[in-house]
Amino acid sequence: SFMARRAGRGWDLWSSDGTANGTQVVATVYTESPSFDDLRPPKITVAGDELYFVGRDAEHGRELWVSDGTRDGTGVAVDLAPGSDSSVVGDPVAAAERPFFTVSTDDQGEELWSTDVGGDGFALVREISPGRPSGVKSELTAIGSQVWFFGDDGLHHTEPWVSDGTSTGTRMVKNIGPDDGEGGPTGSLAGSARFARSGSKIMFVARGPDAGEELWGSDG
């Protein structure tokens, strides 16, 4: 499956078996608006047997969508901002066959969401930073059965975090950043908030207490 744009229609979800006759539109999943200026196609993430992506229509606004590859099986996965209002939802990633994504609200800032324990709906995984400040400070990176990101719990500033989709399994990996000279945290988020696997280690760049930005490795 892939996304393609046709004039006046916004973004369409397509499917293909590799032939011209077997390539067809599944559904229009991101409609244009009078201020339509999003030239980047919605990012498709495969979780189990389903596709997840951010879509938009007149009835629901901008929300998380799901598709099983058929027209009837394509639609809004969860309407976080009821009605035609749009939610502030980040591009999903998949780990352990579950979709993970961020949602930003006025009450909780940007936090981590996924399917709930029973897999029947969607729920906040953990409110990393209590109250209105955002707990998630970077894009999500799925590696194996976990999701990695830089987060801020309000105590340690921005540090590497990992989540297995449970509240107890969502935690800061290490408090790397130097203090501010007065005993306060500064965080370790460097210019590139990226994570990658190398052998048994998860690699990332962080700002440490001694030598500025360096390459770090973690076993989780």
C-alpha positions, 0 to 999 in steps of 0.5 A, spaced: 500 500 500 502 507 498 499 514 498 498 518 492 495 525 491 490 527 485 488 534 484 482 536 488 482 530 492 488 530 497 491 524 499 488 517 497 490 510 499 492 505 494 493 498 493 497 494 488 499 487 486 505 489 482 501 490 475 497 496 472 490 492 473 491 490 480 493 497 482 487 501 485 485 506 489 482 504 496 479 510 499 481 518 499 484 518 506 486 526 507 481 531 503 483 537 501 481 544 505 481 551 502 488 552 506 490 545 504 498 546 504 500 539 506 505 536 500 507 530 505 503 524 504 501 521 510 506 516 513 503 509 513 505 504 519 503 496 519 501 494 525 499 486 525 494 486 519 492 493 519 495 500 516 495 506 521 496 513 518 493 520 520 488 522 515 482 527 515 475 528 512 470 533 513 466 529 518 472 528 523 477 533 522 484 530 522 485 524 526 488 517 526 486 512 521 486 505 520 485 500 514 485 493 512 486 494 505 479 495 503 474 500 502 470 498 507 475 497 512 478 504 512 476 509 516 477 513 523 481 509 528 479 513 534 476 520 534 480 524 539 477 531 538 469 529 537 466 532 531 469 535 525 474 538 530 481 536 528 486 532 534 493 534 534 496 527 533 503 525 531 505 520 525 504 512 528 510 507 529 509 500 530 512 495 536 510 488 538 504 489 532 501 495 536 501 502 534 504 508 538 503 515 537 503 522 540 497 526 542 497 533 544 491 536 548 491 543 552 490 539 559 496 534 558 501 537 553 504 531 548 504 524 551 504 517 548 498 513 546 497 506 544 492 500 544 489 499 551 491 492 554 485 489 551 487 491 544 479 494 543 481 501 543 486 506 544 489 510 551 494 514 554 500 509 556 503 514 561 502 521 563 510 522 563 509 530 565 503 531 569 499 537 567 499 541 561 507 540 560 509 535 554 512 529 556 514 527 549 519 531 546 521 528 540 519 523 534 518 516 536 522 510 534 520 503 534 525 498 535 523 491 536 518 491 541 519 497 544 518 505 542 524 510 544 524 517 544 526 523 548 522 525 554 521 530 560 518 528 566 518 535 569 524 532 574 530 530 569 529 535 563 529 531 556 532 525 557 532 518 553 526 514 554 523 507 552 516 504 552 513 497 552 506 500 551 505 499 559 505 504 564 510 501 568 514 499 562 515 506 560 521 509 563 527 514 563 533 510 561 538 514 564 539 521 566 545 523 562 545 531 562 549 535 566 546 540 571 546 547 570 551 549 575 546 550 581 544 543 581 538 543 576 537 539 570 539 541 563 537 535 559 541 531 554 537 532 548 542 533 542 541 536 535 539 529 533 533 526 537 534 519 533 535 512 535 538 506 531 539 499 533 547 496 532 547 489 534 545 488 541 545 496 543 540 502 542 545 508 539 543 515 540 547 522 540 546 525 547 549 531 551 553 528 556 556 532 563 563 532 560 564 532 553 558 535 550 555 531 544 557 524 544 554 517 541 551 513 546 549 506 547 544 502 551 541 495 552 535 498 555 
